[in-house]
Every structure is written in C-alpha cells, then in structure tokens.
C-alpha cells in the first residue's frame, strides 16, 4: 500500500497479507498467488516500473504463458492506469474526516478505506467506465 511507505509493496489475499520491498522476487511471488487455482487465464495490466521488465520477471512470464498474459501501459500515461483511479479514491478517503496524526493513523485510515471499497465492488467497477480505462474491461 503506497500510502504508508512509497517503496513497499502490499497486497492481501485470502491467505493473509504480504508486505515487502518491490523487487523481481516479490512480483513473481504475487503473480504465483494470482494464478494459483485460477481456471481461466489471467490478464494482468502493468505499468513500466523497472522491476516489471527485469530478466527474472520476463523469464517467469515466458514460463507461464498458458496461465497469464501481461499488457504494459505506454510510458507516461497515468490516465490509462486503473490504479490511478483507485489512488485518487484512496487519497480522497484518507483526507476525509479528522487528519491522521502519525504514520500508524494514516495506515489505519488507508486500510479502513480499502476495506470499505472491498464491500463496494460497484464503486470500483466505475473506475473502468471512464472512456480511457474502458480498454481494461
């Protein structure tokens, strides 16, 4: 979750949460969990973070072509990145109400907003209704 520490990667799955520095190994571990148990091929949209193009990650993609297909956004096009719509929503939620006084309060506000969004899938689906993001549906 970038709101708490910019160089940390955080994701949650049904098996708990994971927090680590973003590197090739972390990304590969995330993608392994993403494809695990999926009956359908996964379509993953990535931006151009350097680690997304590392040799290790590219080799992993080649070895898992049947399970996952990756699409890279063009460089310098945040308006095409669905993550940016989530980031905007998250920032709005974090800045509403009483201000956070420290890092822990900020993280709590961010997690609270993300949990709220988990219960509102129709709100997240609206991100993809924007004409510039419709390609991802």
C-alpha positions in Angstrom: 0.0 0.0 0.0 1.8 3.0 -1.2 0.1 5.5 1.1 2.1 4.2 4.0 5.6 3.7 2.5 6.4 4.5 -1.1 8.9 1.7 -1.7 6.8 -1.0 -0.1 4.5 -3.3 -2.0 1.5 -4.6 -0.1 -1.2 -6.9 -1.1 -3.8 -9.0 0.6 -5.2 -12.3 -0.5 -7.5 -14.9 1.1 -4.4 -16.3 2.7 -3.4 -13.2 4.6 -1.4 -10.1 3.7 2.1 -9.7 2.4 4.4 -6.7 2.8 7.9 -6.5 1.3 10.2 -4.4 -0.9 9.2 -4.4 -4.5 11.7 -6.5 -6.5 11.5 -9.3 -9.0 11.1 -12.0 -6.4 8.2 -10.1 -4.7 6.4 -9.5 -8.0 6.9 -13.2 -9.0 5.5 -14.4 -5.7 2.5 -12.1 -6.1 1.8 -13.4 -9.6 2.2 -17.0 -8.5 -0.5 -16.4 -5.9 -2.6 -14.6 -8.6 -2.6 -17.6 -11.0 -2.9 -20.3 -8.3 -6.2 -22.1 -8.5 -7.5 -19.9 -11.4 -9.4 -21.9 -14.0 -9.1 -19.1 -16.5 -6.1 -17.3 -18.0 -5.2 -14.1 -16.0 -4.8 -10.9 -17.9 -2.6 -8.5 -16.0 -2.0 -4.8 -16.8 1.3 -3.4 -15.5 2.9 0.0 -15.7 6.5 0.4 -16.6 8.1 0.1 -13.2 11.7 -1.1 -13.9 11.1 -4.4 -12.0 8.2 -5.3 -14.3 10.8 -5.6 -17.1 13.5 -7.4 -15.3 15.1 -10.6 -16.8 13.8 -12.8 -14.0 10.2 -11.5 -14.4 10.4 -11.8 -18.2 11.6 -15.3 -17.9 8.8 -16.1 -15.5 6.3 -14.7 -18.0 7.7 -16.9 -20.7 7.3 -20.0 -18.5 3.7 -19.2 -17.6 2.3 -18.0 -20.9 -0.6 -20.5 -20.6 -1.7 -19.1 -17.3 -1.1 -15.3 -17.5 -0.9 -12.7 -20.2 0.7 -9.3 -19.4 -0.1 -6.0 -21.0 2.2 -3.0 -20.4 0.8 0.5 -20.3 2.5 3.1 -22.6 5.1 5.2 -20.7 3.9 8.4 -19.0 0.2 7.7 -19.3 -1.2 7.7 -15.8 -4.7 8.4 -17.2 -4.7 4.9 -18.7 -3.8 3.2 -15.4 -6.8 1.9 -13.4 -4.5 2.1 -10.3 -4.5 5.9 -10.6 -8.3 6.0 -10.2 -8.0 3.8 -7.1 -5.2 6.1 -5.8 -7.4 9.1 -6.2 -10.3 7.4 -4.4 -8.0 6.3 -1.6 -6.5 9.8 -1.2 -9.9 11.3 -1.0 -10.9 8.8 1.7 -7.7 9.2 3.7 -8.1 13.0 3.7 -11.7 13.0 4.8 -12.6 13.3 8.4 -10.1 14.0 11.1 -6.5 14.2 9.9 -4.0 11.4 10.7 -1.5 12.5 13.3 1.1 9.9 12.6 2.1 7.1 10.3 0.0 4.4 12.1 -3.1 6.5 11.9 -2.5 7.2 8.2 -2.1 3.4 7.6 -5.3 2.7 9.6 -7.3 5.3 7.6 -6.0 3.9 4.3 -6.8 0.3 5.3 -10.2 1.3 6.5 -11.0 3.0 3.2 -9.7 0.0 1.2 -11.8 -2.4 3.3 -14.8 -0.2 2.6 -14.0 -0.4 -1.2 -13.9 -4.3 -0.9 -17.6 -4.1 0.2 -18.4 -1.8 -2.7 -17.4 -3.5 -5.9 -19.8 -1.4 -8.0 -17.7 1.7 -6.9 -14.5 0.1 -8.2 -16.3 -1.0 -11.4 -17.0 2.7 -12.0 -13.3 3.3 -12.5 -13.4 1.1 -15.6 -16.4 3.0 -17.0 -14.1 6.0 -17.7 -13.5 6.1 -21.5 -9.7 6.0 -21.1 -9.9 2.9 -18.9 -12.7 1.0 -20.8 -9.9 -0.9 -22.7 -9.4 -3.0 -19.5 -12.9 -4.4 -19.4 
